Amino acid sequence: MPATPPPDNAPGITLTLGLDETNLVLEALGQMPFARVYQLIAAIQEQAHKQLTDQPADGGTPA
């Protein structure tokens, strides 16, 4: 049975994971039923993409 998504007003949390750790989480989620985790996978990928594309190539702080 698919999990019920949290309400829009549910408090958010911030996790700080390295790229390898994030990929491991995504790999583990990939072993679960698609209908249960696809929205979570999409959210992780969206946030990771934003963060990785906002970082300068030299690893410094964005201007």
PDB file of N, CA, C, O and CB in Angstrom:
ATOM      1  N   MET A   1       0.837  -1.162   0.000  1.00  0.00           N
ATOM      2  CA  MET A   1       0.000   0.000   0.000  1.00  0.00           C
ATOM      3  C   MET A   1       0.895   1.242   0.000  1.00  0.00           C
ATOM      4  O   MET A   1       1.794   1.342   0.835  1.00  0.00           O
ATOM      5  CB  MET A   1      -0.959  -0.011   1.212  1.00  0.00           C
ATOM      6  N   PRO A   2       0.668   2.205  -0.929  1.00  0.00           N
ATOM      7  CA  PRO A   2       1.499   3.403  -0.987  1.00  0.00           C
ATOM      8  C   PRO A   2       1.333   4.240   0.274  1.00  0.00           C
ATOM      9  O   PRO A   2       0.251   4.317   0.857  1.00  0.00           O
ATOM     10  CB  PRO A   2       1.153   4.236  -2.223  1.00  0.00           C
ATOM     11  N   ALA A   3       2.432   4.862   0.675  1.00  0.00           N
ATOM     12  CA  ALA A   3       2.389   5.747   1.848  1.00  0.00           C
ATOM     13  C   ALA A   3       1.636   7.016   1.490  1.00  0.00           C
ATOM     14  O   ALA A   3       1.705   7.498   0.360  1.00  0.00           O
ATOM     15  CB  ALA A   3       3.825   6.087   2.351  1.00  0.00           C
ATOM     16  N   THR A   4       0.922   7.546   2.460  1.00  0.00           N
ATOM     17  CA  THR A   4       0.223   8.807   2.266  1.00  0.00           C
ATOM     18  C   THR A   4       1.237   9.929   2.373  1.00  0.00           C
ATOM     19  O   THR A   4       1.991   9.988   3.344  1.00  0.00           O
ATOM     20  CB  THR A   4      -0.928   8.989   3.300  1.00  0.00           C
ATOM     21  N   PRO A   5       1.269  10.837   1.374  1.00  0.00           N
ATOM     22  CA  PRO A   5       2.239  11.925   1.454  1.00  0.00           C
ATOM     23  C   PRO A   5       1.906  12.842   2.629  1.00  0.00           C
ATOM     24  O   PRO A   5       0.739  12.976   2.998  1.00  0.00           O
ATOM     25  CB  PRO A   5       2.267  12.728   0.133  1.00  0.00           C
ATOM     26  N   PRO A   6       2.932  13.478   3.222  1.00  0.00           N
ATOM     27  CA  PRO A   6       2.669  14.376   4.338  1.00  0.00           C
ATOM     28  C   PRO A   6       1.882  15.593   3.867  1.00  0.00           C
ATOM     29  O   PRO A   6       1.961  15.958   2.694  1.00  0.00           O
ATOM     30  CB  PRO A   6       3.984  14.812   5.001  1.00  0.00           C
ATOM     31  N   PRO A   7       1.128  16.225   4.755  1.00  0.00           N
ATOM     32  CA  PRO A   7       0.400  17.431   4.355  1.00  0.00           C
ATOM     33  C   PRO A   7       1.377  18.542   3.983  1.00  0.00           C
ATOM     34  O   PRO A   7       2.528  18.549   4.422  1.00  0.00           O
ATOM     35  CB  PRO A   7      -0.540  17.902   5.486  1.00  0.00           C
ATOM     36  N   ASP A   8       0.899  19.479   3.166  1.00  0.00           N
ATOM     37  CA  ASP A   8       1.762  20.568   2.704  1.00  0.00           C
ATOM     38  C   ASP A   8       2.320  21.398   3.858  1.00  0.00           C
ATOM     39  O   ASP A   8       3.371  22.022   3.711  1.00  0.00           O
ATOM     40  CB  ASP A   8       0.995  21.468   1.755  1.00  0.00           C
ATOM     41  N   ASN A   9       1.638  21.416   4.999  1.00  0.00           N
ATOM     42  CA  ASN A   9       2.103  22.221   6.112  1.00  0.00           C
ATOM     43  C   ASN A   9       2.993  21.432   7.072  1.00  0.00           C
ATOM     44  O   ASN A   9       3.294  21.911   8.166  1.00  0.00           O
ATOM     45  CB  ASN A   9       0.925  22.789   6.857  1.00  0.00           C
ATOM     46  N   ALA A  10       3.417  20.232   6.678  1.00  0.00           N
ATOM     47  CA  ALA A  10       4.301  19.430   7.525  1.00  0.00           C
ATOM     48  C   ALA A  10       5.653  20.132   7.627  1.00  0.00           C
ATOM     49  O   ALA A  10       6.137  20.685   6.639  1.00  0.00           O
ATOM     50  CB  ALA A  10       4.466  17.981   6.959  1.00  0.00           C
ATOM     51  N   PRO A  11       6.265  20.115   8.809  1.00  0.00           N
ATOM     52  CA  PRO A  11       7.563  20.785   8.945  1.00  0.00           C
ATOM     53  C   PRO A  11       8.613  20.081   8.091  1.00  0.00           C
ATOM     54  O   PRO A  11       8.612  18.855   7.977  1.00  0.00           O
ATOM     55  CB  PRO A  11       8.011  20.818  10.427  1.00  0.00           C
ATOM     56  N   GLY A  12       9.496  20.858   7.500  1.00  0.00           N
ATOM     57  CA  GLY A  12      10.571  20.292   6.698  1.00  0.00           C
ATOM     58  C   GLY A  12      11.824  20.138   7.534  1.00  0.00           C
ATOM     59  O   GLY A  12      11.957  20.759   8.589  1.00  0.00           O
ATOM     60  N   ILE A  13      12.737  19.314   7.066  1.00  0.00           N
ATOM     61  CA  ILE A  13      14.035  19.177   7.707  1.00  0.00           C
ATOM     62  C   ILE A  13      15.104  19.315   6.637  1.00  0.00           C
ATOM     63  O   ILE A  13      14.840  19.122   5.450  1.00  0.00           O
ATOM     64  CB  ILE A  13      14.161  17.816   8.461  1.00  0.00           C
ATOM     65  N   THR A  14      16.286  19.643   7.058  1.00  0.00           N
ATOM     66  CA  THR A  14      17.412  19.750   6.145  1.00  0.00           C
ATOM     67  C   THR A  14      18.434  18.699   6.526  1.00  0.00           C
ATOM     68  O   THR A  14      18.872  18.640   7.675  1.00  0.00           O
ATOM     69  CB  THR A  14      18.035  21.174   6.174  1.00  0.00           C
ATOM     70  N   LEU A  15      18.814  17.872   5.573  1.00  0.00           N
ATOM     71  CA  LEU A  15      19.860  16.877   5.773  1.00  0.00           C
ATOM     72  C   LEU A  15      21.071  17.310   4.961  1.00  0.00           C
ATOM     73  O   LEU A  15      20.933  17.821   3.850  1.00  0.00           O
ATOM     74  CB  LEU A  15      19.379  15.442   5.359  1.00  0.00           C
ATOM     75  N   THR A  16      22.229  17.108   5.509  1.00  0.00           N
ATOM     76  CA  THR A  16      23.448  17.387   4.764  1.00  0.00           C
ATOM     77  C   THR A  16      24.143  16.055   4.527  1.00  0.00           C
ATOM     78  O   THR A  16      24.665  15.431   5.451  1.00  0.00           O
ATOM     79  CB  THR A  16      24.382  18.399   5.528  1.00  0.00           C
ATOM     80  N   LEU A  17      24.137  15.634   3.267  1.00  0.00           N
ATOM     81  CA  LEU A  17      24.747  14.366   2.868  1.00  0.00           C
ATOM     82  C   LEU A  17      25.732  14.633   1.747  1.00  0.00           C
ATOM     83  O   LEU A  17      25.544  15.546   0.944  1.00  0.00           O
ATOM     84  CB  LEU A  17      23.670  13.331   2.425  1.00  0.00           C
ATOM     85  N   GLY A  18      26.776  13.836   1.701  1.00  0.00           N
ATOM     86  CA  GLY A  18      27.697  13.912   0.587  1.00  0.00           C
ATOM     87  C   GLY A  18      27.071  13.281  -0.655  1.00  0.00           C
ATOM     88  O   GLY A  18      26.031  12.627  -0.576  1.00  0.00           O
ATOM     89  N   LEU A  19      27.708  13.482  -1.781  1.00  0.00           N
ATOM     90  CA  LEU A  19      27.191  12.936  -3.036  1.00  0.00           C
ATOM     91  C   LEU A  19      27.095  11.413  -2.988  1.00  0.00           C
ATOM     92  O   LEU A  19      26.101  10.839  -3.433  1.00  0.00           O
ATOM     93  CB  LEU A  19      28.079  13.363  -4.203  1.00  0.00           C
ATOM     94  N   ASP A  20      28.123  10.760  -2.450  1.00  0.00           N
ATOM     95  CA  ASP A  20      28.098   9.294  -2.355  1.00  0.00           C
ATOM     96  C   ASP A  20      26.961   8.815  -1.445  1.00  0.00           C
ATOM     97  O   ASP A  20      26.284   7.834  -1.751  1.00  0.00           O
ATOM     98  CB  ASP A  20      29.450   8.769  -1.827  1.00  0.00           C
ATOM     99  N   GLU A  21      26.760   9.513  -0.332  1.00  0.00           N
ATOM    100  CA  GLU A  21      25.688   9.142   0.592  1.00  0.00           C
ATOM    101  C   GLU A  21      24.313   9.332  -0.062  1.00  0.00           C
ATOM    102  O   GLU A  21      23.419   8.499   0.090  1.00  0.00           O
ATOM    103  CB  GLU A  21      25.784   9.978   1.887  1.00  0.00           C
ATOM    104  N   THR A  22      24.166  10.430  -0.782  1.00  0.00           N
ATOM    105  CA  THR A  22      22.896  10.690  -1.471  1.00  0.00           C
ATOM    106  C   THR A  22      22.626   9.616  -2.515  1.00  0.00           C
ATOM    107  O   THR A  22      21.499   9.139  -2.642  1.00  0.00           O
ATOM    108  CB  THR A  22      22.910  12.084  -2.134  1.00  0.00           C
ATOM    109  N   ASN A  23      23.648   9.238  -3.255  1.00  0.00           N
ATOM    110  CA  ASN A  23      23.479   8.176  -4.245  1.00  0.00           C
ATOM    111  C   ASN A  23      23.127   6.847  -3.591  1.00  0.00           C
ATOM    112  O   ASN A  23      22.355   6.066  -4.147  1.00  0.00           O
ATOM    113  CB  ASN A  23      24.745   8.024  -5.076  1.00  0.00           C
ATOM    114  N   LEU A  24      23.684   6.586  -2.418  1.00  0.00           N
ATOM    115  CA  LEU A  24      23.357   5.361  -1.696  1.00  0.00           C
ATOM    116  C   LEU A  24      21.889   5.363  -1.260  1.00  0.00           C
ATOM    117  O   LEU A  24      21.208   4.343  -1.364  1.00  0.00           O
ATOM    118  CB  LEU A  24      24.277   5.197  -0.474  1.00  0.00           C
ATOM    119  N   VAL A  25      21.407   6.499  -0.775  1.00  0.00           N
ATOM    120  CA  VAL A  25      19.992   6.622  -0.402  1.00  0.00           C
ATOM    121  C   VAL A  25      19.106   6.376  -1.627  1.00  0.00           C
ATOM    122  O   VAL A  25      18.116   5.649  -1.542  1.00  0.00           O
ATOM    123  CB  VAL A  25      19.701   8.027   0.206  1.00  0.00           C
ATOM    124  N   LEU A  26      19.460   6.978  -2.760  1.00  0.00           N
ATOM    125  CA  LEU A  26      18.675   6.785  -3.984  1.00  0.00           C
ATOM    126  C   LEU A  26      18.718   5.323  -4.436  1.00  0.00           C
ATOM    127  O   LEU A  26      17.714   4.787  -4.906  1.00  0.00           O
ATOM    128  CB  LEU A  26      19.197   7.703  -5.109  1.00  0.00           C
ATOM    129  N   GLU A  27      19.873   4.684  -4.296  1.00  0.00           N
ATOM    130  CA  GLU A  27      19.989   3.264  -4.657  1.00  0.00           C
ATOM    131  C   GLU A  27      19.071   2.411  -3.777  1.00  0.00           C
ATOM    132  O   GLU A  27      18.397   1.504  -4.265  1.00  0.00           O
ATOM    133  CB  GLU A  27      21.458   2.785  -4.521  1.00  0.00           C
ATOM    134  N   ALA A  28      19.055   2.707  -2.493  1.00  0.00           N
ATOM    135  CA  ALA A  28      18.194   1.959  -1.570  1.00  0.00           C
ATOM    136  C   ALA A  28      16.725   2.202  -1.898  1.00  0.00           C
ATOM    137  O   ALA A  28      15.924   1.268  -1.887  1.00  0.00           O
ATOM    138  CB  ALA A  28      18.486   2.357  -0.107  1.00  0.00           C
ATOM    139  N   LEU A  29      16.371   3.438  -2.186  1.00  0.00           N
ATOM    140  CA  LEU A  29      14.989   3.731  -2.547  1.00  0.00           C
ATOM    141  C   LEU A  29      14.589   3.021  -3.842  1.00  0.00           C
ATOM    142  O   LEU A  29      13.428   2.654  -4.028  1.00  0.00           O
ATOM    143  CB  LEU A  29      14.790   5.240  -2.693  1.00  0.00           C
ATOM    144  N   GLY A  30      15.559   2.834  -4.727  1.00  0.00           N
ATOM    145  CA  GLY A  30      15.298   2.144  -5.986  1.00  0.00           C
ATOM    146  C   GLY A  30      14.903   0.684  -5.791  1.00  0.00           C
ATOM    147  O   GLY A  30      14.345   0.065  -6.698  1.00  0.00           O
ATOM    148  N   GLN A  31      15.187   0.134  -4.619  1.00  0.00           N
ATOM    149  CA  GLN A  31      14.810  -1.252  -4.329  1.00  0.00           C
ATOM    150  C   GLN A  31      13.378  -1.358  -3.801  1.00  0.00           C
ATOM    151  O   GLN A  31      12.836  -2.455  -3.666  1.00  0.00           O
ATOM    152  CB  GLN A  31      15.777  -1.855  -3.317  1.00  0.00           C
ATOM    153  N   MET A  32      12.778  -0.210  -3.508  1.00  0.00           N
ATOM    154  CA  MET A  32      11.421  -0.198  -2.951  1.00  0.00           C
ATOM    155  C   MET A  32      10.393  -0.067  -4.077  1.00  0.00           C
ATOM    156  O   MET A  32      10.747   0.305  -5.196  1.00  0.00           O
ATOM    157  CB  MET A  32      11.256   0.962  -1.931  1.00  0.00           C
ATOM    158  N   PRO A  33       9.132  -0.367  -3.791  1.00  0.00           N
ATOM    159  CA  PRO A  33       8.092  -0.232  -4.822  1.00  0.00           C
ATOM    160  C   PRO A  33       8.001   1.208  -5.350  1.00  0.00           C
ATOM    161  O   PRO A  33       7.936   2.165  -4.579  1.00  0.00           O
ATOM    162  CB  PRO A  33       6.727  -0.669  -4.257  1.00  0.00           C
ATOM    163  N   PHE A  34       7.997   1.331  -6.656  1.00  0.00           N
ATOM    164  CA  PHE A  34       7.999   2.629  -7.333  1.00  0.00           C
ATOM    165  C   PHE A  34       6.882   3.544  -6.833  1.00  0.00           C
ATOM    166  O   PHE A  34       7.122   4.718  -6.553  1.00  0.00           O
ATOM    167  CB  PHE A  34       7.864   2.431  -8.833  1.00  0.00           C
ATOM    168  N   ALA A  35       5.689   3.024  -6.721  1.00  0.00           N
ATOM    169  CA  ALA A  35       4.540   3.845  -6.333  1.00  0.00           C
ATOM    170  C   ALA A  35       4.725   4.457  -4.951  1.00  0.00           C
ATOM    171  O   ALA A  35       4.122   5.484  -4.639  1.00  0.00           O
ATOM    172  CB  ALA A  35       3.264   3.014  -6.362  1.00  0.00           C
ATOM    173  N   ARG A  36       5.537   3.844  -4.141  1.00  0.00           N
ATOM    174  CA  ARG A  36       5.734   4.346  -2.783  1.00  0.00           C
ATOM    175  C   ARG A  36       6.826   5.413  -2.687  1.00  0.00           C
ATOM    176  O   ARG A  36       6.773   6.263  -1.798  1.00  0.00           O
ATOM    177  CB  ARG A  36       6.072   3.201  -1.866  1.00  0.00           C
ATOM    178  N   VAL A  37       7.818   5.384  -3.590  1.00  0.00           N
ATOM    179  CA  VAL A  37       8.987   6.250  -3.423  1.00  0.00           C
ATOM    180  C   VAL A  37       9.256   7.224  -4.565  1.00  0.00           C
ATOM    181  O   VAL A  37      10.178   8.034  -4.463  1.00  0.00           O
ATOM    182  CB  VAL A  37      10.175   5.412  -3.238  1.00  0.00           C
ATOM    183  N   TYR A  38       8.485   7.171  -5.645  1.00  0.00           N
ATOM    184  CA  TYR A  38       8.849   7.988  -6.804  1.00  0.00           C
ATOM    185  C   TYR A  38       8.847   9.481  -6.512  1.00  0.00           C
ATOM    186  O   TYR A  38       9.679  10.209  -7.054  1.00  0.00           O
ATOM    187  CB  TYR A  38       7.909   7.704  -7.938  1.00  0.00           C
ATOM    188  N   GLN A  39       7.938   9.955  -5.673  1.00  0.00           N
ATOM    189  CA  GLN A  39       7.896  11.382  -5.360  1.00  0.00           C
ATOM    190  C   GLN A  39       9.094  11.790  -4.502  1.00  0.00           C
ATOM    191  O   GLN A  39       9.640  12.880  -4.671  1.00  0.00           O
ATOM    192  CB  GLN A  39       6.586  11.733  -4.640  1.00  0.00           C
ATOM    193  N   LEU A  40       9.494  10.930  -3.598  1.00  0.00           N
ATOM    194  CA  LEU A  40      10.656  11.205  -2.763  1.00  0.00           C
ATOM    195  C   LEU A  40      11.926  11.239  -3.609  1.00  0.00           C
ATOM    196  O   LEU A  40      12.772  12.116  -3.434  1.00  0.00           O
ATOM    197  CB  LEU A  40      10.782  10.153  -1.649  1.00  0.00           C
ATOM    198  N   ILE A  41      12.055  10.290  -4.519  1.00  0.00           N
ATOM    199  CA  ILE A  41      13.218  10.257  -5.413  1.00  0.00           C
ATOM    200  C   ILE A  41      13.270  11.534  -6.247  1.00  0.00           C
ATOM    201  O   ILE A  41      14.336  12.130  -6.402  1.00  0.00           O
ATOM    202  CB  ILE A  41      13.170   9.010  -6.336  1.00  0.00           C
ATOM    203  N   ALA A  42      12.140  11.951  -6.776  1.00  0.00           N
ATOM    204  CA  ALA A  42      12.088  13.170  -7.582  1.00  0.00           C
ATOM    205  C   ALA A  42      12.483  14.391  -6.758  1.00  0.00           C
ATOM    206  O   ALA A  42      13.199  15.263  -7.251  1.00  0.00           O
ATOM    207  CB  ALA A  42      10.687  13.363  -8.167  1.00  0.00           C
ATOM    208  N   ALA A  43      12.022  14.465  -5.504  1.00  0.00           N
ATOM    209  CA  ALA A  43      12.359  15.596  -4.634  1.00  0.00           C
ATOM    210  C   ALA A  43      13.856  15.637  -4.341  1.00  0.00           C
ATOM    211  O   ALA A  43      14.469  16.704  -4.366  1.00  0.00           O
ATOM    212  CB  ALA A  43      11.569  15.516  -3.320  1.00  0.00           C
ATOM    213  N   ILE A  44      14.440  14.474  -4.065  1.00  0.00           N
ATOM    214  CA  ILE A  44      15.886  14.411  -3.798  1.00  0.00           C
ATOM    215  C   ILE A  44      16.664  14.838  -5.039  1.00  0.00           C
ATOM    216  O   ILE A  44      17.605  15.626  -4.943  1.00  0.00           O
ATOM    217  CB  ILE A  44      16.307  12.979  -3.365  1.00  0.00           C
ATOM    218  N   GLN A  45      16.277  14.325  -6.190  1.00  0.00           N
ATOM    219  CA  GLN A  45      16.975  14.662  -7.428  1.00  0.00           C
ATOM    220  C   GLN A  45      16.854  16.151  -7.756  1.00  0.00           C
ATOM    221  O   GLN A  45      17.817  16.769  -8.209  1.00  0.00           O
ATOM    222  CB  GLN A  45      16.428  13.827  -8.583  1.00  0.00           C
ATOM    223  N   GLU A  46      15.681  16.720  -7.529  1.00  0.00           N
ATOM    224  CA  GLU A  46      15.467  18.147  -7.807  1.00  0.00           C
ATOM    225  C   GLU A  46      16.355  19.011  -6.907  1.00  0.00           C
ATOM    226  O   GLU A  46      17.007  19.945  -7.375  1.00  0.00           O
ATOM    227  CB  GLU A  46      13.977  18.522  -7.606  1.00  0.00           C
ATOM    228  N   GLN A  47      16.373  18.690  -5.618  1.00  0.00           N
ATOM    229  CA  GLN A  47      17.182  19.470  -4.689  1.00  0.00           C
ATOM    230  C   GLN A  47      18.677  19.309  -4.983  1.00  0.00           C
ATOM    231  O   GLN A  47      19.430  20.282  -4.937  1.00  0.00           O
ATOM    232  CB  GLN A  47      16.880  19.053  -3.247  1.00  0.00           C
ATOM    233  N   ALA A  48      19.095  18.102  -5.280  1.00  0.00           N
ATOM    234  CA  ALA A  48      20.505  17.856  -5.592  1.00  0.00           C
ATOM    235  C   ALA A  48      20.907  18.606  -6.859  1.00  0.00           C
ATOM    236  O   ALA A  48      21.982  19.203  -6.917  1.00  0.00           O
ATOM    237  CB  ALA A  48      20.771  16.342  -5.759  1.00  0.00           C
ATOM    238  N   HIS A  49      20.052  18.575  -7.862  1.00  0.00           N
ATOM    239  CA  HIS A  49      20.358  19.260  -9.119  1.00  0.00           C
ATOM    240  C   HIS A  49      20.523  20.761  -8.894  1.00  0.00           C
ATOM    241  O   HIS A  49      21.456  21.372  -9.416  1.00  0.00           O
ATOM    242  CB  HIS A  49      19.254  18.999 -10.156  1.00  0.00           C
ATOM    243  N   LYS A  50      19.619  21.351  -8.120  1.00  0.00           N
ATOM    244  CA  LYS A  50      19.716  22.786  -7.824  1.00  0.00           C
ATOM    245  C   LYS A  50      21.036  23.103  -7.129  1.00  0.00           C
ATOM    246  O   LYS A  50      21.713  24.071  -7.476  1.00  0.00           O
ATOM    247  CB  LYS A  50      18.531  23.241  -6.944  1.00  0.00           C
ATOM    248  N   GLN A  51      21.398  22.279  -6.144  1.00  0.00           N
ATOM    249  CA  GLN A  51      22.618  22.545  -5.390  1.00  0.00           C
ATOM    250  C   GLN A  51      23.867  22.337  -6.236  1.00  0.00           C
ATOM    251  O   GLN A  51      24.815  23.116  -6.137  1.00  0.00           O
ATOM    252  CB  GLN A  51      22.675  21.658  -4.164  1.00  0.00           C
ATOM    253  N   LEU A  52      23.880  21.311  -7.054  1.00  0.00           N
ATOM    254  CA  LEU A  52      25.063  21.025  -7.853  1.00  0.00           C
ATOM    255  C   LEU A  52      25.230  22.022  -8.983  1.00  0.00           C
ATOM    256  O   LEU A  52      26.364  22.312  -9.365  1.00  0.00           O
ATOM    257  CB  LEU A  52      24.992  19.623  -8.411  1.00  0.00           C
ATOM    258  N   THR A  53      24.154  22.558  -9.533  1.00  0.00           N
ATOM    259  CA  THR A  53      24.274  23.523 -10.619  1.00  0.00           C
ATOM    260  C   THR A  53      24.522  24.926 -10.100  1.00  0.00           C
ATOM    261  O   THR A  53      24.949  25.787 -10.870  1.00  0.00           O
ATOM    262  CB  THR A  53      23.028  23.505 -11.474  1.00  0.00           C
ATOM    263  N   ASP A  54      24.270  25.193  -8.817  1.00  0.00           N
ATOM    264  CA  ASP A  54      24.520  26.505  -8.232  1.00  0.00           C
ATOM    265  C   ASP A  54      25.957  26.660  -7.750  1.00  0.00           C
ATOM    266  O   ASP A  54      26.389  27.778  -7.467  1.00  0.00           O
ATOM    267  CB  ASP A  54      23.569  26.746  -7.084  1.00  0.00           C
ATOM    268  N   GLN A  55      26.713  25.557  -7.649  1.00  0.00           N
ATOM    269  CA  GLN A  55      28.082  25.625  -7.166  1.00  0.00           C
ATOM    270  C   GLN A  55      29.025  25.991  -8.302  1.00  0.00           C
ATOM    271  O   GLN A  55      28.922  25.450  -9.402  1.00  0.00           O
ATOM    272  CB  GLN A  55      28.498  24.294  -6.532  1.00  0.00           C
ATOM    273  N   PRO A  56      29.953  26.920  -8.029  1.00  0.00           N
ATOM    274  CA  PRO A  56      30.958  27.225  -9.065  1.00  0.00           C
ATOM    275  C   PRO A  56      31.881  26.023  -9.292  1.00  0.00           C
ATOM    276  O   PRO A  56      32.066  25.195  -8.400  1.00  0.00           O
ATOM    277  CB  PRO A  56      31.794  28.473  -8.662  1.00  0.00           C
ATOM    278  N   ALA A  57      32.439  25.940 -10.456  1.00  0.00           N
ATOM    279  CA  ALA A  57      33.302  24.814 -10.833  1.00  0.00           C
ATOM    280  C   ALA A  57      34.515  24.686  -9.921  1.00  0.00           C
ATOM    281  O   ALA A  57      35.023  23.582  -9.727  1.00  0.00           O
ATOM    282  CB  ALA A  57      33.762  24.968 -12.271  1.00  0.00           C
ATOM    283  N   ASP A  58      34.993  25.811  -9.352  1.00  0.00           N
ATOM    284  CA  ASP A  58      36.177  25.744  -8.496  1.00  0.00           C
ATOM    285  C   ASP A  58      35.868  25.342  -7.066  1.00  0.00           C
ATOM    286  O   ASP A  58      36.779  25.230  -6.246  1.00  0.00           O
ATOM    287  CB  ASP A  58      36.872  27.065  -8.494  1.00  0.00           C
ATOM    288  N   GLY A  59      34.574  25.119  -6.747  1.00  0.00           N
ATOM    289  CA  GLY A  59      34.185  24.686  -5.411  1.00  0.00           C
ATOM    290  C   GLY A  59      34.029  25.822  -4.418  1.00  0.00           C
ATOM    291  O   GLY A  59      33.740  25.580  -3.246  1.00  0.00           O
ATOM    292  N   GLY A  60      34.215  27.058  -4.864  1.00  0.00           N
ATOM    293  CA  GLY A  60      34.078  28.212  -3.974  1.00  0.00           C
ATOM    294  C   GLY A  60      32.631  28.594  -3.782  1.00  0.00           C
ATOM    295  O   GLY A  60      31.719  27.883  -4.203  1.00  0.00           O
ATOM    296  N   THR A  61      32.436  29.726  -3.139  1.00  0.00           N
ATOM    297  CA  THR A  61      31.050  30.177  -2.899  1.00  0.00           C
ATOM    298  C   THR A  61      30.549  30.907  -4.136  1.00  0.00           C
ATOM    299  O   THR A  61      31.308  31.608  -4.805  1.00  0.00           O
ATOM    300  CB  THR A  61      30.961  31.108  -1.635  1.00  0.00           C
ATOM    301  N   PRO A  62      29.250  30.735  -4.438  1.00  0.00           N
ATOM    302  CA  PRO A  62      28.692  31.437  -5.608  1.00  0.00           C
ATOM    303  C   PRO A  62      28.794  32.948  -5.420  1.00  0.00           C
ATOM    304  O   PRO A  62      28.693  33.455  -4.302  1.00  0.00           O
ATOM    305  CB  PRO A  62      27.213  31.027  -5.842  1.00  0.00           C
ATOM    306  N   ALA A  63      28.993  33.649  -6.515  1.00  0.00           N
ATOM    307  CA  ALA A  63      29.122  35.124  -6.463  1.00  0.00           C
ATOM    308  C   ALA A  63      27.791  35.798  -6.260  1.00  0.00           C
ATOM    309  O   ALA A  63      27.724  37.026  -6.194  1.00  0.00           O
ATOM    310  CB  ALA A  63      29.761  35.652  -7.740  1.00  0.00           C
TER     311      ALA A  63
END
